[in-house]
Amino acid sequence: MKLAFIIDSIHQLDPCHDTSVALMEAAQILGHEVWITQANLLSFLDGKAWAILQRVEVVPVQLVEGRWLAANPWYQLSASCFASLETMDAVFMRTDPPVNDAYLYATYILDYVDQSKTLVINSPRGIRGANEKMYALQFTKAIPETIVSADKGVIRQFVEAKGATVIKPLGNKAGEGVLFLQSGDRNFNSIVELSTLQGRVPVMVQNYLPEAKEGDKRIILLNGEPIGALNRLASSSDFRNNMATGGTVASTQITPREQEICAQLAEKLRQDGLIFVGIDVIGGYLTEVNVTSPTGLREIDRLDHTRLGEQVIKWVEQTLSGVG
């Protein structure tokens, strides 16, 4: 197979952490060609989606004394070429948020990939329809008490009723801009004004879950089925559990309650073409559904001695052969 990955600049990726690299490495190990491009290198031409592509060969990371170690350099690129994305068997859309105009325009171009010829993961329409904060709201039996508003009065009423809350921008990633906000906070007005851009942009406000101190679980789903999980723990200087904010990770198991949450999401994810997804669960509540560039494969593989990247690529093989 020929697989293309739409990623951020490869020079910026960390081969010991980045899930995109784990997927590319797995594809190469399984004998497939790996190509890369970027969202700004996509074009629409003659009714089809095209891209400036480069074939890449990666040096697989090695697990040494519980840590991934990468070669230097860890990849080699071929000369670039301009080709239709339909020359690929599958395309992985793995550009990091924010989902801004440039990101959306890239998904519009990807709409012109004939999915009977080339599998796109995740579906561009699915990504557009699945804001990573808002998408969870439809699963009312799974989420904590939540509001979304730009109105200071509405937010104040919710915070005063709950006592302790978390306020989240709708378009950020990796815990960026997430704030702890409690009733009586003297900075309430400033926090809400900054977060909502003076009342112009809505934010999500959720009831604070004390179980967050025990970790924020990332569960990876493949075609609606959970295939692995890790627990993210906040550093001593931050209440956020994200790895990008200095949090640590630990091995974990998927509980029966979390299996129920995955089951609630499964059919909707499949309908929306959201094949490779990471959900966040705290204290048995779904807090986020990550569909753009969910991460965690390297950490799960390291902790549990699994090879989830290869599991994903084998699913692609089976799907394209009509077996999956």
Secondary structure as GFF3:
##gff-version 3
##sequence-region A 1 324
A	DSSP	beta_strand	2	6	.	.	.	ID=ss1
A	DSSP	three_ten_helix	10	12	.	.	.	ID=ss2
A	DSSP	alpha_helix	19	29	.	.	.	ID=ss3
A	DSSP	beta_strand	33	37	.	.	.	ID=ss4
A	DSSP	three_ten_helix	39	41	.	.	.	ID=ss5
A	DSSP	beta_strand	42	45	.	.	.	ID=ss6
A	DSSP	beta_strand	48	58	.	.	.	ID=ss7
A	DSSP	beta_strand	62	64	.	.	.	ID=ss8
A	DSSP	beta_strand	67	69	.	.	.	ID=ss9
A	DSSP	beta_strand	75	77	.	.	.	ID=ss10
A	DSSP	beta_strand	81	84	.	.	.	ID=ss11
A	DSSP	three_ten_helix	85	87	.	.	.	ID=ss12
A	DSSP	beta_strand	90	93	.	.	.	ID=ss13
A	DSSP	alpha_helix	101	110	.	.	.	ID=ss14
A	DSSP	beta_strand	119	121	.	.	.	ID=ss15
A	DSSP	alpha_helix	124	128	.	.	.	ID=ss16
A	DSSP	three_ten_helix	134	138	.	.	.	ID=ss17
A	DSSP	beta_strand	146	149	.	.	.	ID=ss18
A	DSSP	alpha_helix	152	162	.	.	.	ID=ss19
A	DSSP	beta_strand	164	169	.	.	.	ID=ss20
A	DSSP	beta_strand	179	182	.	.	.	ID=ss21
A	DSSP	alpha_helix	188	195	.	.	.	ID=ss22
A	DSSP	beta_strand	203	207	.	.	.	ID=ss23
A	DSSP	three_ten_helix	210	214	.	.	.	ID=ss24
A	DSSP	beta_strand	216	222	.	.	.	ID=ss25
A	DSSP	beta_strand	225	233	.	.	.	ID=ss26
A	DSSP	three_ten_helix	243	245	.	.	.	ID=ss27
A	DSSP	beta_strand	248	251	.	.	.	ID=ss28
A	DSSP	alpha_helix	256	271	.	.	.	ID=ss29
A	DSSP	beta_strand	276	282	.	.	.	ID=ss30
A	DSSP	beta_strand	285	290	.	.	.	ID=ss31
A	DSSP	alpha_helix	297	304	.	.	.	ID=ss32
A	DSSP	alpha_helix	308	320	.	.	.	ID=ss33
###
